[in-house]
């Protein structure tokens, strides 16, 4: 039987924001700093958020195999890495630069010197 409630498609960054704010906590997804820590320790990733959003009818199951959407959700975590004090470290900055494809010795040196 089809749901009478319309599905609200969520942008990749919106999905990470929803999880960060606790909107997926009933599906077992941690919020705030615990979300970022779990992602940093590879205890959850984009697929976990997408699966949870599918379960609460925020996304269609087609997004589970959409590689562009999966990557965009992973990239959505980067904003929170930069804004969360627990993960502001040389390791996190280096990881972020690698993910963005901007890793360079000079860029890392400048960032480390500025901290």
C-alpha positions in Angstrom: 0.0 0.0 0.0 1.3 3.4 -1.0 1.8 6.0 1.7 -0.6 9.0 1.6 2.2 11.2 3.0 4.3 12.8 0.2 8.0 12.0 0.3 10.1 15.0 1.1 13.3 14.6 -1.0 16.3 15.9 1.0 19.5 17.5 -0.4 22.7 15.8 0.5 23.8 18.6 2.8 20.3 18.8 4.2 20.5 15.1 5.1 23.7 15.6 7.1 22.1 18.6 8.7 19.0 16.6 9.6 21.1 13.9 11.2 23.3 16.5 13.0 20.3 18.1 14.5 18.9 14.8 15.8 16.3 14.2 13.1 17.4 10.6 12.5 18.1 9.7 16.1 15.1 7.3 16.2 16.8 5.3 13.5 19.9 5.0 15.6 21.9 7.8 14.0 23.8 9.9 16.6 23.5 13.7 16.6 25.8 16.6 17.0 29.4 15.8 18.0 28.6 12.1 18.3 27.6 12.0 14.7 30.9 13.6 13.6 32.9 11.4 15.9 31.2 8.3 14.6 31.8 9.3 11.0 35.4 10.2 11.8 35.9 6.7 13.2 34.2 5.2 10.2 31.4 3.8 12.4 28.8 5.3 10.0 28.8 6.9 6.6 26.6 8.3 3.9 24.9 5.0 3.2 23.7 4.8 6.9 22.2 8.3 6.7 20.5 7.5 3.4 19.1 4.2 4.6 17.7 5.9 7.7 16.1 8.7 5.5 14.6 6.0 3.3 13.1 4.3 6.3 11.4 7.5 7.4 10.2 8.3 3.9 12.5 11.3 3.4 14.2 9.8 0.4 13.3 7.2 -2.2 15.3 3.9 -2.2 16.8 5.0 -5.5 19.2 7.2 -3.6 20.8 4.1 -2.0 22.6 3.3 -5.3 23.1 6.9 -6.5 26.8 7.3 -6.4 26.7 11.1 -6.9 24.3 11.5 -4.0 26.3 9.2 -1.8 29.5 11.2 -2.5 27.7 14.5 -1.9 26.4 13.3 1.5 30.0 12.3 2.4 31.1 15.7 1.4 28.3 17.2 3.5 30.2 15.9 6.6 33.1 18.2 5.7 31.3 21.3 6.9 30.7 19.8 10.3 34.4 18.6 10.5 35.4 22.3 10.1 32.9 23.6 12.6 33.2 21.0 15.3 35.9 21.7 18.0 36.5 18.0 18.7 37.8 17.3 15.3 39.8 20.5 14.6 43.2 18.8 14.3 45.9 18.5 11.8 44.6 15.0 10.9 41.1 16.3 10.3 42.3 19.2 8.2 44.5 16.9 6.1 41.6 14.5 5.6 39.4 17.3 4.5 41.9 18.6 2.0 42.4 15.1 0.6 38.7 14.6 0.2 38.4 18.0 -1.6 41.3 17.0 -3.9 43.3 20.0 -2.8 46.0 18.2 -0.8 49.4 19.9 -1.1 52.4 20.3 1.1 52.2 24.1 1.2 48.5 24.2 2.0 48.9 21.8 4.9 52.0 23.7 6.2 50.1 27.0 6.1 47.1 25.5 7.9 49.2 23.9 10.6 51.2 27.1 11.1 48.0 29.2 11.5 46.7 27.0 14.3 
